[in-house]
Amino acid sequence: MRNGTVHVVGAGLAGLSAATALAEQGRRVSLYESATFPGGRCRSYFDQGLSATIDNGNHLILSGNQAAMAYVDRIGARDHLVGPDRAAFDFVDLKSGERWRIEPNEGLVPWWIFDKARRVPGTGWSDYLELLRVQFGRRAVAVRDVLTCHGTIYERLWQPLLQAALNTEPPAASAQLARAVVAQTLLRGGAACRPLAAQAGLSTALIDPAIAFLERHGASIQFASRLQSMAYEGDRAVGLIFAKQTVPVEPHDSVVLAVPALVAAQIFPDLKVPQEHRAIVNGHFKIAPPRTMPAILGVIGGQAEWIFAYPDRISTTTSSADHLLDQPREELARRLWADIQVAAGFSADMPPWQIVKEKRATFAALPQEEARRPPAHTRWSNVLLAGDYTATGLPATIEGAIRSGVTAAGLVAGSSARRSFSSRRSKEASGT
């Protein structure tokens, strides 16, 4: 079977997922990235103010994220993800001082909800059955239409978990996406819920090994190559027009466009993509965490929502954080540091810090924005889309981005097979 080159535009997780899957299949891959580095929103960088390497954002993978786990296995990076042997999530309520741990059991039957020591304080086992309303409720509605968005279990479990996964205020968020999160995690048991973090940095775990994998498989990689437009003939793309070069797209070539939604919409003006976005704010503090501090700590009633303990620093994440964008960075750092001290139970002067505000971190996971997500297919027969904004069935997460790349790679393989079959039939019909 004759295979052409697959041109993958964008070296974020979606593009790297597609490129590595294609390279593993033996396809020729050319990868282009507009920045001078790979990774997109999921990367590490050296911060001069901290004199340390930090992540652009605090990202988490769960053991049940099948696409993500297959990706790290493909690039040989599973050892870079660190987590507990069993699912466990520690929480603290800053106002009451109460602390607890959620510990789902490994199997599918959720007997843990009958154990007071493993569920949210002040809740009964029957409170957890409301998840069934999320799972079997109507599709194109908001979470508030299928879940009671107040009370102890909501404030101490559903709200923090859903807001972190959806990066949108849960009551207004898509019940369909909430359903996908629940189905992939809690409803699959604790074996699917182990939190895995890149202790040595996102680039070390997810990006650098992918680039090394592509290089070993002979892929062409070009940075500082921003795609401006495409040239077309009939229903095909025949050229990629970059700022400094035009790359021809030959008859057996394919293109995977793995760029942000708004960039894709600039290249394809008639493409419908999500329009509304939500911010994420991350705080990084250069101080070794106390030995007793959990690796991941959920915070109730604070400016910080999740606190991550790394070997050389403590980091915080606040999702759906548009309300924090206008706050002065130093004031925000003081508030986050105050939350850290109370949550971790120690007192210290604020160490060197950095605040990272991602204004358009993800699309808003609202029902109307979910409806705007495009499929991988485009009107052009040899052009496919990848990205966490596409119709993956998941919110804009690492798992969603990686899944989109795998989907695009699979469709490239299917298209190549169909082209080969059509060419063979044409030759047979003509007697050649």
N, C-alpha and C positions, 0 to 999 in steps of 0.2 A: 504494500500500500504506500502510495506516495504521500508524504507529509511535508508541509511547508513549515515556515517559521511562525511561532506564536509571539506576537508583539504584546507584551504586558506593560501597560502604561500606569505607573504608580507603584512605589515600593513600600507602601504601608502593609499592614497585616493581610488585607484582602489580596493585594497584588502578590505578596510573597507566598501566600497560601496557594494561589493559582499557579504561580511560576514554579514552585517546588513540586506541586502535584504533576504538572506537565513534564517537568524535567525527569521526574521519577518514571514517567511513562516512556521516556526516550525521545521526547519532542525537543526540537530546537527552540530555545527561548531567548528572546531579546527583551531585556527589562530596562525601562526608562523611568527616571525619577526627577521631578522638577527641583527638589532640594539637593544639597550637596551631601546628604546623608540619608540612609534608609530609616524606615520605622514609622513615619508619619506621626500620629498622636500617641503612639505606643513605643516610646524609646527612652533611652537614658542620655544624659549629657553632663558635662563637667560644669558645675556652677562656680564661677570665680569668687562670689561672695562667701560661699561656704567652704571653698577649697575642697570640694567633694563631688563625686558623681551621684546624681539623683535622677529619679524618673520624672518624666513630664507629668505623669499622673500616677496615682496608686491604683493599679489594676489587679484584679483577682481572678483566678481560674478555679473552678470547682472540678472535683474528680469526675463528675458526671458529664462534663463538657466534652462530648465525644469527638467533635471536629478538632477542638483545640488539643486534646490528648493525642489524636492521630498525627496532628501537625508536629508536635514536639517529638514524637517518636520518629517521624519521617526525617527530621533534621538532626536527630541525635541529641536532644536537649532536655530530656525528661529529668535528668539528675539536677538540673538547675531550678526546678520547682520544688519548694520545701513546704511541708505542712504536717499536721498531726496524723497519727495512724488511724484515728477515728474522728468522725464529724463532731465538732464542738464549737460553739459560738459564745464568747463571753460578752456580757453587757453590764453597764453601770448606769444608774439614774443619778445624775449630778445633783438634783434637787433633794431627793430623799436619802441618797447615799447607799441605796440598796444595790446589791450585786447578784447576778445569777448567771447560769450557764445553760444554754439549750444544747441537748445531746440526743439527736435522733439516733435510733438504733439502726443497725446495718441493713436489715431486711425490709421488704416491702410492707409488711404489716406493722403499722406505727404504734407498737405497744408503749413507746416512750411517753406518749401523751397521757398515759394512766399513772405515770410516776411523777409525783410532785417535785422530786429533786431534779428532774430533767426538763421540766417545762417552765413557762413564765410564772413567777410568783403571782398569786391572786387570780389565776385562771383555773378552770376545770377542764376535764378532757372533752366535754361536749362543745366547748368554745372552738375547738380546732376543726370541728366538722363543718364549720362555715366555709372552709376551703372548697368543699364540694360544690358550693354555689358558684364559686369562681370557675371551677373546672367544667361545670355543665351548664353554666348560664349562657345567655345570649351573646353573640359574637361582637357585633359592631356597637358596643355600648361602653360606658366608662366603668371604672372599678366601683365607684359609688353606687352603681345600679345593681351590683351583685355582692357587695361586701359592706358590712357595717363599719364605717370609717370613724369610729370613736370607741372609747373604752380601753380597758387594760391591755387586752391581747393585740388590739390594733396599734396602740401607741408604743407597745414594748416589743412587738415582733413584726406584724405585717407592714406597718409603715416604714420602719428602717430597712427591712429587706427589700420591699418593692421599690422604695425610692432609690436605693443603691442600684438595683438592677435596671430600672426604667429611666433613671435620671429625670423624673417628672413627678410632680405632686401626685401621689397615688389616687386620691379621689377622682381627679380629672383624667387619669391615664387610661389607656386602652385596656379593657378587660381581656381582650384577645391576647395581648402581649403578656399581661399578668398571668394568664392561664399557661402560656408557654413557659414562663419562668418557673411556676409552681410544678408543672408537669415534669420538667427536666431536673428538679431538685428534690423538694420535700416528698413528693409523691413517689419518687423512686427509692426512697430510703436513705439512711445515712451514708451508705456506700457511694452515693452520687453527690454527697454534700461536703466532702472533705475540702476545706479551703487550702489552695496552693498558691504561694506567693513566690515571686522572683527575688529572693533575698540578695542576690548579687546584681540585681538590676534587670529591667525589661530587655535592654539591648543584649545583654549577656545570655538571657534565656530564650528570647523569641526572635531576635533580629539578626545578630551576628552569625549564629549557626545557620540561619537560612541563606545568608549571603555566601557563606563558605560552602554550603551544599550546592548552590547554583554554580559557583565557580568550579567545583569538582566535576559537575556535569556539563561543563563547557558552555554555560550560558554567557551571553553578552550583556554587560551591565553598564549603563550610562547614567551618571548623575548630572545635575545641573541641566537637564533637558526638559524644558516645559513645553507640553503639547499645546499648540495654539488652535489648530483646526485639523480637519481631515479633508481629503479629496475623494470624490465618489464617481463611479461610473455605474449606471443602472442601480442595482440594489446592493452594490458592494463598495466597501472602502478600498481605495487603491493607493492611498498615500497618507502618511502621517506628517503633518507640517509642524515642525518645531521651530524655535526662534532662530537656530543656526543651521538647520539642515532639514531636508525633506527625505523621508524614508519611504521607499516604494513598498506597497503591500502587494505581493505577487498573488497569482490566481489561487494557489493552494495555501496561502497564509491566512491567519486569523488574528484578531485583535481583541484583547481583554482590557477594557477601560476601567481601571481600578483607582479612580481619582475621587475626591470629595464630591458630594452631590451637586453643589453649586458650580463646580468646575465642569462636571459632566453636562449640566444644563446650559452652560455657555457654549460647549462644543456641539451639543444637540439642542438648539433653542426650543424645539417642540417637546422635549422630554419633561414629563411630570415628575417632580421630586418633592420631598418634604420641604416646607418653607420655614417652619417655626423650629427654633432650637432652644436648648437649655445649657446653662453654664455649669461648670464644675470648678471648685476652688480647692487647691491643695496647699497645705503648709508643711514646710520641712524645717526641722530644728536639729542642729548639729550637736547632739549629745547622746551618749550611750544610754539606752533605756535601763531602768531597774531590772534586775534578774527575775523578779517576780511578775513582771509585766507580761500579759498575754501577747502573742504575736499579732493578734487582731482583736480589737476591743470595740464593740458597739457602744455608742454614747447616746443616752436619752436626755433631752433637755439642755443641750449645749450648742455652741456655735459649730464645733466639730461634730461630725456624725460617726466617723470611724477613725480609729487611731491604729497606726501600724508601727510595730517595733522592729527596726532593722538593727544590725550590729553596731552601726556608727551613727544612727540618727533616729528620731521619732517623727513620723509624718502623719498628717491628718487629711481627710477628704470630706468635703461637703458637697452633696449632689443637689441638683436643681437649685443652683446657687446664684441666680440672677440678682437676688436681693443683696448679695455681698459685693457685687462688681464695683459699686461706687464707694465702698468703704475704703478709707486710706489704708495702705498696705501695713503700716506700722501698727495702727490701731487693731487691724484684723489679726496681726501676729500676736499682739498682747492678749486678745481674747482667746485665741486658739491655745496659746501657751497656758493660760489660766485653766482651760478645760483639761489640758494634758496633766497638769499637776494634780488636780482634784481626782481625775480618772485613774491616774497611775499611783496616787497616794504618796507623793513626795513634794518637796519644796526646793526650788533652785531659781537663781536668776535666769532670765531668758537668754539662751545661748544664741550664737549666730543663726539667722533664720532666712528663709526665702518663701515668698508667697507666689504661687503660680495660678493665674486666673485664665481659665479656658472659656472664653465667652461663648463660643459655638461648639461646645464639646461633643454633643450628640443632637440628633433631631429630637424634638419633643414627642414623647410616646403617647400622643393623643389619638383618639379614634380617627379624627379627620386627617391627621398626618400619616397614620398607618395606611390609610386608603390611598395616599399619594405615592407610596413606595413602588418603584417600577420593577418589573421582572428582569431577569438576566438577559433575555432576548431583546434585541432592538429591531428597528425597521430595516437595518442593514444585515444582510445574511451572514456576514463574516465578522460582525462586531458584537461582543457580549459585555455586559456590565458586571462589576463586582464592587462590593463595598457594604458596610454595615447599614447603609440607608436603603439598600435594595430589599426586595420582598423575601427575606430569609425566614420569616415566621417568628423571629426573635427580636428583642430590642437591640439597640446599638451597643453591643458588647463585643469583647474579644471573640467569643464563640460565634456570634453572628457574622463578624468580619471574616473569620476563617472559613466558616460554612459557605459564605458567598463565593470565595475564591475556589473552593472545591467544586461548587456547582458550576461555575464558569468553565473550569478545566474539564469537567465531565461533558459539558455541552460542546466544547471544542472537539473532543474526541468523537462525539456522536456526529458532528457536522462533517468531520474528516472522513468518517466511515461512509456517510451518505454520499459525499462527493466522489469517493473512490468507486462506490457501487454504481453511481450514475454514469461515471466515465467508462467503467467496464461494460455496462449495458449498451452504451452508445457505440463503443467499438465493436461489440458483438453484432449489433444491428447493422453496422456498416460493413461487416465482414472483414475488419482489419484485426 
